[in-house]
Amino acid sequence: MIKAALARLRQGHRTMAFPHGPPPPLPERFRGRPRIDASKCPPGCADCVGACPTEAITLSDGRPRIDLGRCLFCTDCVEACPEQAITYSRDYRLAVLNRQDLIIDETNVLKLATSLNKEMRRLFGRSLKLRQVSAGGCNACEADTNVLTTIGWDLSRFGIQFVASPRHADGLLITGTVPRNMELALRKTYEAVPEPKIVIAVGACAISGGPFAGHMEVLDGASSIVPVDLFIPGCPPHPLTILDGLLRLLGRRGGKHDVPVGLDDTDISKVTRGSDTDGFTRPETAIETGNAESER
């Protein structure tokens, strides 16, 4: 027992400071929210549309739009565009409340998720138990969700925990394409969760069917079976993206100190590294996007 205590003292504090401090550094290969510069699009060009493997890119009046609910965050569109009209930012904030809000255009504005209503916050704001349902997933989204329970992220410090039974849960966190073989199981699991309840769809597959959308054996996302309250896109979404979405739903993120998502990376960098009056205290070494507001 003494040896264990001494080892723990030597290890020190391992849990990250986020959201009270800067977010963890993201790897160089990280691809965040796509950015569209329609002014670079040559007339009549649709190379990005043809290159997208999930038909996430469409044209509106000759200008591209991206459905983040279908986007795999691959680089096919970037490589296909001769003018680099589509690029990836390092903005990890992607969670929204409505499916339609995942469609972005040349304005590059994404309406981020806001908190639950007052009564739901009262019930779940300090204690949220989730039953994770892998509905035909490849285990990528499941793995990044599981990372949140490790000592570095410590999801339980926010009162959020995964439970074994839907009867002990306040809601569902769904991953996977939702194939027809999982339809009955998902319905029964949803019905077993006591009211009131929330549903969170994590990953492109759970939102739209991902690369399998339109297949006869796939139901194209969880919302075709159950009502969804929070959409977290990605393939898979980074653990930071998932955590940010969960905290926004509970009212722990966002508000007056949040960085407007319509800004580009340069502007975000200026805001987060600005004066003492801008509400941010993040050090210069932190990544270029996100914020570090205090929990209100």
C-alpha positions as CSV (number, residue, x, y, z in Angstrom):
1,M,0.0,0.0,0.0
2,I,2.8,2.4,0.9
3,K,4.6,1.5,-2.4
4,A,1.5,2.3,-4.4
5,A,1.0,5.6,-2.6
6,L,4.7,6.6,-3.2
7,A,4.4,5.6,-6.9
8,R,1.3,7.8,-7.2
9,L,3.1,10.7,-5.7
10,R,6.0,10.3,-8.1
11,Q,3.6,10.2,-11.1
12,G,2.0,13.5,-10.1
13,H,-1.1,15.0,-11.7
14,R,-1.8,13.4,-15.1
15,T,-5.2,14.9,-16.0
16,M,-5.2,17.8,-18.5
17,A,-6.3,21.3,-17.5
18,F,-8.8,21.6,-20.3
19,P,-11.4,23.1,-20.2
20,H,-10.1,25.4,-17.4
21,G,-6.7,25.6,-19.1
22,P,-5.4,25.2,-22.7
23,P,-6.5,22.2,-24.7
24,P,-3.9,19.5,-25.3
25,P,-1.7,19.9,-28.3
26,L,-3.0,18.3,-31.4
27,P,-0.8,16.2,-33.8
28,E,0.4,17.7,-37.0
29,R,-1.7,15.3,-39.0
30,F,-4.9,16.5,-37.3
31,R,-7.6,17.8,-39.7
32,G,-10.2,20.0,-38.2
33,R,-13.2,21.9,-39.6
34,P,-12.9,22.4,-43.4
35,R,-12.6,25.9,-44.8
36,I,-13.9,26.9,-48.2
37,D,-12.6,29.8,-50.2
38,A,-15.1,29.9,-53.1
39,S,-13.2,32.9,-54.6
40,K,-10.6,30.4,-55.8
41,C,-13.1,28.1,-57.6
42,P,-12.6,28.2,-61.4
43,P,-15.9,28.7,-63.3
44,G,-17.6,25.3,-64.0
45,C,-15.2,23.4,-61.9
46,A,-16.6,20.4,-59.9
47,D,-13.5,18.4,-59.3
48,C,-14.0,18.3,-55.5
49,V,-17.6,17.0,-55.9
50,G,-16.4,14.1,-58.1
51,A,-13.6,13.3,-55.7
52,C,-15.6,13.1,-52.5
53,P,-16.2,9.4,-51.7
54,T,-19.3,10.1,-49.6
55,E,-21.0,12.8,-51.7
56,A,-20.4,15.2,-48.8
57,I,-19.6,18.1,-51.3
58,T,-22.3,19.6,-53.4
59,L,-22.5,22.8,-55.5
60,S,-24.9,25.7,-54.8
61,D,-24.8,28.3,-57.6
62,G,-21.4,26.9,-58.6
63,R,-19.9,27.2,-55.1
64,P,-19.1,24.2,-52.9
65,R,-20.9,23.3,-49.7
66,I,-19.7,20.5,-47.4
67,D,-21.9,18.3,-45.3
68,L,-19.8,17.6,-42.2
69,G,-22.2,14.8,-41.3
70,R,-21.0,12.9,-44.4
71,C,-17.4,14.1,-44.5
72,L,-14.7,11.6,-43.7
73,F,-12.1,14.3,-43.3
74,C,-10.0,12.6,-45.9
75,T,-7.9,14.7,-48.3
76,D,-9.5,13.6,-51.6
77,C,-11.1,17.0,-52.2
78,V,-8.0,18.9,-51.2
79,E,-5.9,16.9,-53.6
80,A,-8.5,17.1,-56.4
81,C,-8.8,20.9,-56.3
82,P,-6.3,22.6,-58.5
83,E,-6.7,26.0,-56.7
84,Q,-6.8,24.7,-53.1
85,A,-10.2,26.2,-52.5
86,I,-10.8,23.6,-49.8
87,T,-8.4,23.3,-46.9
88,Y,-8.6,21.9,-43.3
89,S,-8.2,24.2,-40.3
90,R,-7.1,23.0,-36.8
91,D,-10.5,23.9,-35.3
92,Y,-11.6,20.9,-33.3
93,R,-15.1,22.4,-32.4
94,L,-17.6,20.6,-34.5
95,A,-20.6,19.5,-32.4
96,V,-24.1,20.9,-33.3
97,L,-27.6,20.4,-32.2
98,N,-29.4,20.1,-35.6
99,R,-28.4,17.9,-38.5
100,Q,-28.9,20.8,-41.0
101,D,-26.3,22.9,-39.1
102,L,-23.6,20.5,-40.2
103,I,-23.7,21.9,-43.8
104,I,-21.2,24.7,-44.3
105,D,-20.7,27.0,-47.2
106,E,-18.3,29.7,-48.2
107,T,-19.2,31.8,-45.2
108,N,-17.5,29.0,-43.1
109,V,-19.9,29.6,-40.3
110,L,-20.8,26.6,-38.1
111,K,-23.6,27.0,-35.5
112,L,-22.0,25.2,-32.5
113,A,-24.1,23.3,-30.0
114,T,-25.6,25.2,-27.1
115,S,-26.6,23.9,-23.7
116,L,-29.8,22.0,-22.8
117,N,-32.8,23.8,-21.5
118,K,-32.8,24.8,-17.8
119,E,-34.7,21.7,-16.6
120,M,-32.4,19.3,-18.5
121,R,-29.3,21.1,-17.2
122,R,-30.7,20.8,-13.7
123,L,-31.1,17.0,-14.2
124,F,-27.9,16.2,-16.1
125,G,-25.6,19.2,-15.6
126,R,-23.6,17.6,-12.8
127,S,-24.3,13.9,-13.5
128,L,-24.8,12.3,-16.9
129,K,-24.8,8.6,-17.3
130,L,-24.5,7.3,-20.9
131,R,-25.0,3.9,-22.5
132,Q,-22.7,3.6,-25.4
133,V,-24.2,1.7,-28.3
134,S,-21.9,0.4,-31.1
135,A,-24.3,0.0,-34.0
136,G,-22.1,-1.5,-36.6
137,G,-19.1,0.6,-35.9
138,C,-15.5,-0.1,-37.0
139,N,-14.3,0.6,-33.5
140,A,-12.6,3.9,-34.4
141,C,-15.2,6.2,-32.8
142,E,-15.6,3.7,-30.0
143,A,-11.9,3.8,-29.3
144,D,-11.7,7.6,-29.2
145,T,-14.8,7.7,-27.0
146,N,-13.1,5.2,-24.6
147,V,-10.0,7.4,-24.5
148,L,-12.1,10.0,-22.6
149,T,-12.3,7.6,-19.6
150,T,-8.5,7.4,-19.2
151,I,-6.5,9.3,-16.6
152,G,-5.4,12.0,-19.1
153,W,-8.9,13.1,-19.9
154,D,-10.9,11.9,-16.9
155,L,-14.4,12.3,-18.2
156,S,-15.8,11.5,-14.8
157,R,-14.6,14.8,-13.3
158,F,-17.5,16.4,-15.2
159,G,-20.0,13.9,-13.8
160,I,-20.1,12.0,-17.1
161,Q,-19.8,8.2,-17.0
162,F,-20.6,5.2,-19.2
163,V,-22.8,2.6,-17.7
164,A,-23.5,-1.0,-18.6
165,S,-27.3,-0.9,-18.7
166,P,-29.6,1.5,-20.5
167,R,-31.9,1.3,-17.4
168,H,-29.1,3.0,-15.4
169,A,-28.5,5.6,-18.1
170,D,-29.7,9.1,-18.8
171,G,-29.1,8.8,-22.5
172,L,-27.3,7.0,-25.4
173,L,-24.1,7.7,-27.2
174,I,-24.4,6.0,-30.6
175,T,-21.5,5.1,-33.0
176,G,-21.6,3.1,-36.2
177,T,-23.6,3.0,-39.4
178,V,-26.8,1.5,-37.8
179,P,-27.3,-1.5,-40.1
180,R,-30.7,-3.2,-40.2
181,N,-29.5,-6.0,-38.0
182,M,-29.1,-3.4,-35.2
183,E,-32.4,-1.6,-35.7
184,L,-34.4,-3.6,-33.1
185,A,-31.5,-3.6,-30.6
186,L,-31.2,0.2,-30.9
187,R,-34.9,0.7,-30.5
188,K,-35.1,-1.5,-27.4
189,T,-32.1,0.1,-25.9
190,Y,-33.6,3.6,-26.4
191,E,-36.9,2.5,-25.0
192,A,-35.2,1.1,-21.9
193,V,-33.6,4.5,-21.0
194,P,-35.9,6.3,-18.5
195,E,-37.5,9.7,-19.5
196,P,-36.2,12.3,-19.9
197,K,-33.3,11.2,-22.0
198,I,-30.8,12.4,-24.6
199,V,-29.2,10.9,-27.6
200,I,-25.8,11.7,-29.0
201,A,-24.6,10.6,-32.5
202,V,-20.8,10.4,-32.7
203,G,-19.0,10.0,-36.1
204,A,-20.0,10.2,-39.7
205,C,-21.5,6.7,-39.7
206,A,-23.8,7.4,-36.8
207,I,-24.9,10.7,-38.4
208,S,-25.4,9.8,-42.0
209,G,-24.2,6.2,-42.6
210,G,-20.7,7.5,-43.6
211,P,-19.1,5.6,-46.5
212,F,-22.0,3.1,-46.4
213,A,-24.8,5.7,-46.8
214,G,-27.4,4.5,-49.2
215,H,-26.6,0.8,-48.9
216,M,-29.7,-1.4,-48.7
217,E,-28.6,-2.9,-45.4
218,V,-27.7,0.5,-43.7
219,L,-30.3,2.9,-42.2
220,D,-28.1,6.0,-42.8
221,G,-27.6,7.1,-39.2
222,A,-29.1,7.0,-35.8
223,S,-31.7,9.7,-36.5
224,S,-33.6,7.3,-38.7
225,I,-34.4,5.2,-35.6
226,V,-34.3,7.5,-32.6
227,P,-34.4,11.3,-32.1
228,V,-30.8,12.8,-31.8
229,D,-30.0,15.7,-29.6
230,L,-26.3,16.2,-30.4
231,F,-24.3,15.5,-33.6
232,I,-20.5,15.2,-33.3
233,P,-19.0,14.7,-36.8
234,G,-15.7,13.1,-37.8
235,C,-14.2,9.9,-38.9
236,P,-13.5,9.4,-36.1
237,P,-13.9,12.6,-34.2
238,H,-10.9,13.5,-32.0
239,P,-11.5,12.9,-28.3
240,L,-11.2,16.7,-27.8
241,T,-14.0,17.2,-30.3
242,I,-16.2,14.7,-28.5
243,L,-15.4,16.2,-25.1
244,D,-16.1,19.7,-26.4
245,G,-19.5,18.6,-27.7
246,L,-20.5,17.0,-24.4
247,L,-19.5,20.0,-22.4
248,R,-21.4,22.3,-24.7
249,L,-24.5,20.3,-24.3
250,L,-24.2,20.6,-20.5
251,G,-23.5,24.3,-20.6
252,R,-19.8,23.9,-19.6
253,R,-18.5,25.5,-22.8
254,G,-19.5,28.3,-25.1
255,G,-21.1,31.6,-24.2
256,K,-19.8,35.1,-24.4
257,H,-16.1,34.0,-24.3
258,D,-16.4,31.5,-27.1
259,V,-14.5,32.2,-30.3
260,P,-16.8,32.8,-33.3
261,V,-16.5,29.8,-35.6
262,G,-16.7,32.0,-38.7
263,L,-13.2,33.3,-38.1
264,D,-10.2,31.8,-39.8
265,D,-7.3,30.4,-37.9
266,T,-5.3,33.6,-38.0
267,D,-8.1,35.6,-36.4
268,I,-8.8,32.9,-33.8
269,S,-5.1,33.0,-32.9
270,K,-5.3,36.7,-32.4
271,V,-8.4,36.4,-30.2
272,T,-7.1,33.7,-28.0
273,R,-3.7,35.4,-27.5
274,G,-5.1,38.9,-27.1
275,S,-5.3,41.3,-24.2
276,D,-6.3,40.5,-20.6
277,T,-9.7,42.0,-21.3
278,D,-10.7,39.5,-24.0
279,G,-11.6,36.7,-21.5
280,F,-8.8,34.4,-22.4
281,T,-5.8,33.3,-20.4
282,R,-4.3,30.7,-22.7
283,P,-0.5,30.6,-23.0
284,E,1.3,31.2,-26.3
285,T,2.3,27.5,-26.6
286,A,-1.2,26.2,-26.9
287,I,-2.7,25.2,-30.3
288,E,-4.2,27.8,-32.5
289,T,-7.9,27.1,-32.1
290,G,-10.3,26.6,-29.3
291,N,-10.5,28.6,-26.1
292,A,-9.8,28.4,-22.4
293,E,-12.7,30.0,-20.6
294,S,-13.4,29.3,-17.0
295,E,-16.5,27.2,-16.1
296,R,-19.3,29.5,-15.3
